[in-house]
Amino acid sequence: MTEISKKWYVIRAISGKEKKVKELLELEIDRHNLNDYVEQVLIPTEKIYQIRKGKKISKEKNYFPGYVLLQAALIGEVEHVIKIND
């Protein structure tokens, strides 16, 4: 079986709603059985540690607020499913 070449794509989302967009994309990909065409959906984040009131608090900060990264092959129905949820 031949390997499907996948590329990285950037999806714009409302800032602060990246996790919701990722969840909805993954749900639609599973529902339409497109797991062969979509490798991964990412939100690039980093952990930041802050000290507040003497306690060390960890927090996740987005590298690119308002964007979700997708590694996929836009074949057939994949592009349509992504655009609907965009």
MARROVO-429904 format. One record per atom (N, C-alpha, C, CB): x, y, z; chain; atom name; residue number from 1; residue in three letters. Coordinates in steps of 0.05 Angstrom, whole numbers. Glycine has a CB too. Layout:
# MARROVO-429904
PT     xx     yy     zz chain atom   n res
PT      X      Y      Z     A   CA NUM ALA
...
***
This chain:
# MARROVO-429904
PT     xx     yy     zz chain atom   n res
PT     17    -24      0     A    N   1 MET
PT      0      0      0     A   CA   1 MET
PT     18     25      0     A    C   1 MET
PT    -19      0     24     A   CB   1 MET
PT     11     45    -16     A    N   2 THR
PT     27     69    -18     A   CA   2 THR
PT     21     87      6     A    C   2 THR
PT     22     83    -44     A   CB   2 THR
PT     42    101     14     A    N   3 GLU
PT     40    121     36     A   CA   3 GLU
PT     28    147     25     A    C   3 GLU
PT     67    126     49     A   CB   3 GLU
PT      8    157     39     A    N   4 ILE
PT     -5    182     31     A   CA   4 ILE
PT     12    205     42     A    C   4 ILE
PT    -34    184     41     A   CB   4 ILE
PT     21    223     24     A    N   5 SER
PT     37    246     33     A   CA   5 SER
PT     20    267     47     A    C   5 SER
PT     53    258      9     A   CB   5 SER
PT     28    274     71     A    N   6 LYS
PT     13    293     86     A   CA   6 LYS
PT     29    318     90     A    C   6 LYS
PT      5    281    114     A   CB   6 LYS
PT     16    341     90     A    N   7 LYS
PT     28    367     94     A   CA   7 LYS
PT     16    381    118     A    C   7 LYS
PT     25    385     68     A   CB   7 LYS
PT     30    401    128     A    N   8 TRP
PT     20    417    151     A   CA   8 TRP
PT      3    440    140     A    C   8 TRP
PT     44    427    168     A   CB   8 TRP
PT    -19    444    153     A    N   9 TYR
PT    -37    466    147     A   CA   9 TYR
PT    -44    482    172     A    C   9 TYR
PT    -63    456    134     A   CB   9 TYR
PT    -50    507    169     A    N  10 VAL
PT    -56    525    191     A   CA  10 VAL
PT    -86    532    189     A    C  10 VAL
PT    -38    550    192     A   CB  10 VAL
PT   -100    528    211     A    N  11 ILE
PT   -128    535    213     A   CA  11 ILE
PT   -132    558    232     A    C  11 ILE
PT   -145    510    222     A   CB  11 ILE
PT   -145    579    222     A    N  12 ARG
PT   -150    602    239     A   CA  12 ARG
PT   -175    596    257     A    C  12 ARG
PT   -155    628    223     A   CB  12 ARG
PT   -172    604    282     A    N  13 ALA
PT   -194    600    301     A   CA  13 ALA
PT   -196    626    318     A    C  13 ALA
PT   -190    575    319     A   CB  13 ALA
PT   -218    628    332     A    N  14 ILE
PT   -221    651    350     A   CA  14 ILE
PT   -202    647    373     A    C  14 ILE
PT   -251    653    360     A   CB  14 ILE
PT   -187    668    380     A    N  15 SER
PT   -167    666    401     A   CA  15 SER
PT   -181    658    428     A    C  15 SER
PT   -152    693    404     A   CB  15 SER
PT   -170    638    440     A    N  16 GLY
PT   -182    628    465     A   CA  16 GLY
PT   -200    604    461     A    C  16 GLY
PT   -198    649    478     A   CB  16 GLY
PT   -207    598    436     A    N  17 LYS
PT   -224    575    429     A   CA  17 LYS
PT   -210    553    414     A    C  17 LYS
PT   -248    585    412     A   CB  17 LYS
PT   -183    553    416     A    N  18 GLU
PT   -167    533    401     A   CA  18 GLU
PT   -173    505    410     A    C  18 GLU
PT   -138    539    405     A   CB  18 GLU
PT   -176    500    436     A    N  19 LYS
PT   -182    473    446     A   CA  19 LYS
PT   -209    463    436     A    C  19 LYS
PT   -181    473    476     A   CB  19 LYS
PT   -228    480    435     A    N  20 LYS
PT   -255    473    426     A   CA  20 LYS
PT   -253    465    396     A    C  20 LYS
PT   -275    495    431     A   CB  20 LYS
PT   -239    481    380     A    N  21 VAL
PT   -236    475    352     A   CA  21 VAL
PT   -222    448    348     A    C  21 VAL
PT   -220    498    338     A   CB  21 VAL
PT   -201    443    364     A    N  22 LYS
PT   -187    418    362     A   CA  22 LYS
PT   -205    394    368     A    C  22 LYS
PT   -162    418    381     A   CB  22 LYS
PT   -221    397    389     A    N  23 GLU
PT   -239    376    397     A   CA  23 GLU
PT   -260    370    375     A    C  23 GLU
PT   -254    383    423     A   CB  23 GLU
PT   -271    392    364     A    N  24 LEU
PT   -291    389    343     A   CA  24 LEU
PT   -279    376    317     A    C  24 LEU
PT   -303    416    336     A   CB  24 LEU
PT   -255    384    310     A    N  25 LEU
PT   -241    373    287     A   CA  25 LEU
PT   -237    343    291     A    C  25 LEU
PT   -215    387    282     A   CB  25 LEU
PT   -226    335    314     A    N  26 GLU
PT   -221    307    320     A   CA  26 GLU
PT   -247    291    320     A    C  26 GLU
PT   -207    304    346     A   CB  26 GLU
PT   -269    303    330     A    N  27 LEU
PT   -294    289    330     A   CA  27 LEU
PT   -305    284    302     A    C  27 LEU
PT   -315    305    346     A   CB  27 LEU
PT   -303    305    285     A    N  28 GLU
PT   -312    302    257     A   CA  28 GLU
PT   -294    282    241     A    C  28 GLU
PT   -313    329    244     A   CB  28 GLU
PT   -269    283    247     A    N  29 ILE
PT   -250    264    233     A   CA  29 ILE
PT   -257    236    240     A    C  29 ILE
PT   -221    271    240     A   CB  29 ILE
PT   -262    231    265     A    N  30 ASP
PT   -270    203    274     A   CA  30 ASP
PT   -298    196    262     A    C  30 ASP
PT   -271    202    305     A   CB  30 ASP
PT   -316    215    262     A    N  31 ARG
PT   -343    209    253     A   CA  31 ARG
PT   -344    202    223     A    C  31 ARG
PT   -361    233    258     A   CB  31 ARG
PT   -327    215    207     A    N  32 HIS
PT   -326    210    178     A   CA  32 HIS
PT   -305    190    171     A    C  32 HIS
PT   -321    236    164     A   CB  32 HIS
PT   -292    177    190     A    N  33 ASN
PT   -271    156    186     A   CA  33 ASN
PT   -249    167    167     A    C  33 ASN
PT   -284    131    173     A   CB  33 ASN
PT   -238    190    174     A    N  34 LEU
PT   -217    202    158     A   CA  34 LEU
PT   -189    200    172     A    C  34 LEU
PT   -223    231    152     A   CB  34 LEU
PT   -187    181    191     A    N  35 ASN
PT   -162    179    206     A   CA  35 ASN
PT   -138    171    188     A    C  35 ASN
PT   -165    158    227     A   CB  35 ASN
PT   -143    159    165     A    N  36 ASP
PT   -121    153    146     A   CA  36 ASP
PT   -109    178    134     A    C  36 ASP
PT   -131    133    125     A   CB  36 ASP
PT   -125    199    131     A    N  37 TYR
PT   -117    223    117     A   CA  37 TYR
PT   -107    245    136     A    C  37 TYR
PT   -139    234    101     A   CB  37 TYR
PT   -114    244    161     A    N  38 VAL
PT   -106    264    181     A   CA  38 VAL
PT    -88    251    201     A    C  38 VAL
PT   -131    277    194     A   CB  38 VAL
PT    -63    261    202     A    N  39 GLU
PT    -43    250    221     A   CA  39 GLU
PT    -47    261    249     A    C  39 GLU
PT    -15    257    211     A   CB  39 GLU
PT    -47    288    252     A    N  40 GLN
PT    -50    299    279     A   CA  40 GLN
PT    -60    328    277     A    C  40 GLN
PT    -23    299    293     A   CB  40 GLN
PT    -73    336    299     A    N  41 VAL
PT    -83    363    303     A   CA  41 VAL
PT    -69    374    328     A    C  41 VAL
PT   -115    364    306     A   CB  41 VAL
PT    -55    397    325     A    N  42 LEU
PT    -38    407    346     A   CA  42 LEU
PT    -45    436    354     A    C  42 LEU
PT     -9    405    339     A   CB  42 LEU
PT    -42    442    379     A    N  43 ILE
PT    -42    470    389     A   CA  43 ILE
PT    -15    474    402     A    C  43 ILE
PT    -66    476    409     A   CB  43 ILE
PT      3    488    389     A    N  44 PRO
PT     30    492    400     A   CA  44 PRO
PT     29    508    426     A    C  44 PRO
PT     49    505    380     A   CB  44 PRO
PT     37    495    448     A    N  45 THR
PT     36    509    474     A   CA  45 THR
PT     63    504    489     A    C  45 THR
PT     13    499    491     A   CB  45 THR
PT     67    520    509     A    N  46 GLU
PT     90    516    527     A   CA  46 GLU
PT     81    520    555     A    C  46 GLU
PT    113    536    520     A   CB  46 GLU
PT     93    505    574     A    N  47 LYS
PT     86    508    602     A   CA  47 LYS
PT    103    530    614     A    C  47 LYS
PT     91    481    617     A   CB  47 LYS
PT     89    548    628     A    N  48 ILE
PT    102    570    642     A   CA  48 ILE
PT     97    567    671     A    C  48 ILE
PT     92    598    631     A   CB  48 ILE
PT    118    571    687     A    N  49 TYR
PT    115    569    716     A   CA  49 TYR
PT    117    597    728     A    C  49 TYR
PT    137    551    728     A   CB  49 TYR
PT     97    604    744     A    N  50 GLN
PT     96    630    758     A   CA  50 GLN
PT     95    626    788     A    C  50 GLN
PT     72    647    748     A   CB  50 GLN
PT    105    645    802     A    N  51 ILE
PT    103    644    831     A   CA  51 ILE
PT     83    665    840     A    C  51 ILE
PT    131    648    845     A   CB  51 ILE
PT     61    655    852     A    N  52 ARG
PT     40    673    862     A   CA  52 ARG
PT     34    666    891     A    C  52 ARG
PT     14    672    845     A   CB  52 ARG
PT     36    686    908     A    N  53 LYS
PT     31    683    937     A   CA  53 LYS
PT     49    661    948     A    C  53 LYS
PT      1    677    942     A   CB  53 LYS
PT     73    659    938     A    N  54 GLY
PT     92    639    949     A   CA  54 GLY
PT     89    611    938     A    C  54 GLY
PT     90    639    978     A   CB  54 GLY
PT     70    607    920     A    N  55 LYS
PT     65    580    908     A   CA  55 LYS
PT     72    580    879     A    C  55 LYS
PT     35    572    912     A   CB  55 LYS
PT     84    558    870     A    N  56 LYS
PT     91    555    842     A   CA  56 LYS
PT     67    545    827     A    C  56 LYS
PT    115    535    839     A   CB  56 LYS
PT     59    561    807     A    N  57 ILE
PT     35    554    791     A   CA  57 ILE
PT     44    549    762     A    C  57 ILE
PT     14    577    792     A   CB  57 ILE
PT     35    527    750     A    N  58 SER
PT     41    521    722     A   CA  58 SER
PT     17    530    705     A    C  58 SER
PT     47    491    718     A   CB  58 SER
PT     23    541    682     A    N  59 LYS
PT      3    551    664     A   CA  59 LYS
PT     12    545    635     A    C  59 LYS
PT     -1    582    668     A   CB  59 LYS
PT     -7    539    617     A    N  60 GLU
PT      0    534    589     A   CA  60 GLU
PT     -5    560    573     A    C  60 GLU
PT    -16    511    578     A   CB  60 GLU
PT     15    567    557     A    N  61 LYS
PT     12    590    540     A   CA  61 LYS
PT     15    582    511     A    C  61 LYS
PT     34    611    548     A   CB  61 LYS
PT     -3    592    494     A    N  62 ASN
PT     -2    586    466     A   CA  62 ASN
PT     20    601    452     A    C  62 ASN
PT    -29    593    453     A   CB  62 ASN
PT     35    587    434     A    N  63 TYR
PT     55    600    418     A   CA  63 TYR
PT     41    618    397     A    C  63 TYR
PT     73    579    404     A   CB  63 TYR
PT     20    607    385     A    N  64 PHE
PT      6    621    364     A   CA  64 PHE
PT    -24    623    371     A    C  64 PHE
PT      9    607    336     A   CB  64 PHE
PT    -31    644    387     A    N  65 PRO
PT    -59    646    394     A   CA  65 PRO
PT    -77    650    370     A    C  65 PRO
PT    -63    670    414     A   CB  65 PRO
PT    -99    635    369     A    N  66 GLY
PT   -118    637    347     A   CA  66 GLY
PT   -112    619    324     A    C  66 GLY
PT   -118    665    337     A   CB  66 GLY
PT    -93    601    327     A    N  67 TYR
PT    -86    582    305     A   CA  67 TYR
PT    -84    554    315     A    C  67 TYR
PT    -59    591    292     A   CB  67 TYR
PT    -92    535    298     A    N  68 VAL
PT    -90    506    303     A   CA  68 VAL
PT    -75    494    279     A    C  68 VAL
PT   -119    493    307     A   CB  68 VAL
PT    -56    476    285     A    N  69 LEU
PT    -40    464    264     A   CA  69 LEU
PT    -52    436    258     A    C  69 LEU
PT    -10    462    272     A   CB  69 LEU
PT    -52    429    232     A    N  70 LEU
PT    -63    404    223     A   CA  70 LEU
PT    -45    391    203     A    C  70 LEU
PT    -91    408    211     A   CB  70 LEU
PT    -38    366    208     A    N  71 GLN
PT    -22    350    189     A   CA  71 GLN
PT    -40    331    175     A    C  71 GLN
PT      2    335    203     A   CB  71 GLN
PT    -45    336    149     A    N  72 ALA
PT    -65    320    134     A   CA  72 ALA
PT    -59    319    105     A    C  72 ALA
PT    -93    330    140     A   CB  72 ALA
PT    -72    301     91     A    N  73 ALA
PT    -73    300     62     A   CA  73 ALA
PT   -101    309     54     A    C  73 ALA
PT    -66    271     51     A   CB  73 ALA
PT   -103    331     40     A    N  74 LEU
PT   -129    342     32     A   CA  74 LEU
PT   -139    327      7     A    C  74 LEU
PT   -128    372     27     A   CB  74 LEU
PT   -148    303     12     A    N  75 ILE
PT   -158    286     -9     A   CA  75 ILE
PT   -188    281     -5     A    C  75 ILE
PT   -143    259    -11     A   CB  75 ILE
PT   -204    284    -25     A    N  76 GLY
PT   -232    278    -23     A   CA  76 GLY
PT   -247    296     -4     A    C  76 GLY
PT   -236    249    -15     A   CB  76 GLY
PT   -259    283     16     A    N  77 GLU
PT   -277    296     35     A   CA  77 GLU
PT   -263    311     57     A    C  77 GLU
PT   -296    276     47     A   CB  77 GLU
PT   -237    307     61     A    N  78 VAL
PT   -222    319     83     A   CA  78 VAL
PT   -224    349     84     A    C  78 VAL
PT   -193    310     82     A   CB  78 VAL
PT   -219    362     61     A    N  79 GLU
PT   -220    391     60     A   CA  79 GLU
PT   -247    401     67     A    C  79 GLU
PT   -211    401     32     A   CB  79 GLU
PT   -268    388     57     A    N  80 HIS
PT   -295    397     63     A   CA  80 HIS
PT   -302    395     93     A    C  80 HIS
PT   -315    380     47     A   CB  80 HIS
PT   -293    374    106     A    N  81 VAL
PT   -298    370    134     A   CA  81 VAL
PT   -284    392    151     A    C  81 VAL
PT   -289    342    144     A   CB  81 VAL
PT   -259    399    142     A    N  82 ILE
PT   -244    419    157     A   CA  82 ILE
PT   -256    446    153     A    C  82 ILE
PT   -215    419    147     A   CB  82 ILE
PT   -265    453    129     A    N  83 LYS
PT   -277    479    124     A   CA  83 LYS
PT   -303    483    139     A    C  83 LYS
PT   -281    483     95     A   CB  83 LYS
PT   -318    462    142     A    N  84 ILE
PT   -344    464    156     A   CA  84 ILE
PT   -339    472    185     A    C  84 ILE
PT   -359    437    155     A   CB  84 ILE
PT   -318    460    197     A    N  85 ASN
PT   -312    465    225     A   CA  85 ASN
PT   -294    489    229     A    C  85 ASN
PT   -299    441    237     A   CB  85 ASN
PT   -285    502    208     A    N  86 ASP
PT   -267    525    211     A   CA  86 ASP
PT   -280    549    223     A    C  86 ASP
PT   -255    532    184     A   CB  86 ASP
***
